[in-house]
Amino acid sequence: MSDPENNVPGRWNRNKRDWGVSIWVAFLAACVGTFILFALIDPESLGSSWVAGWETSVRLTYGLGFGFIFLVALFATRLTSFMIRTGPRRGHARGKGKRRPPEVHDPADNNPDLRDEDWI
């Protein structure tokens, strides 16, 4: 039996789709984050106050800010995608697929040195 996903020309597999969605969401989040960040902070004042000996242009500051926010958002989206893909299956909240609680044994059963002693 063939996989229907491979029969459709140009169809991406799940991993490629996850990466595409993650990059797109991270890009949009970085756009909004950069807009908010540089609406509150003037990039020209950053060069003179925080980065002592570096001469940075306004465009470089915008680019570095966008790149940093993009990488943080990309990390967050990939982590979210990973958690969704590896999370519990359906029915977990109703008790299906849960592990049984572990059996509790007396420690003296496996250790002869603990027998016939009162530990309380």
Sequence and secondary structure as in RCSB ss.txt:
>XXXX:A:sequence
MSDPENNVPGRWNRNKRDWGVSIWVAFLAACVGTFILFALIDPESLGSSWVAGWETSVRLTYGLGFGFIFLVALF
ATRLTSFMIRTGPRRGHARGKGKRRPPEVHDPADNNPDLRDEDWI
>XXXX:A:secstr
   HHHHSTT   HHHHHHHHHHHHHHHHHHHHHHHHHHHS HHHHHHHTSTT    HHHHHHHHHHHHHHHHHH
HHHHHHHHHHHS  TTTTTTTT         GGGT GGGTT    
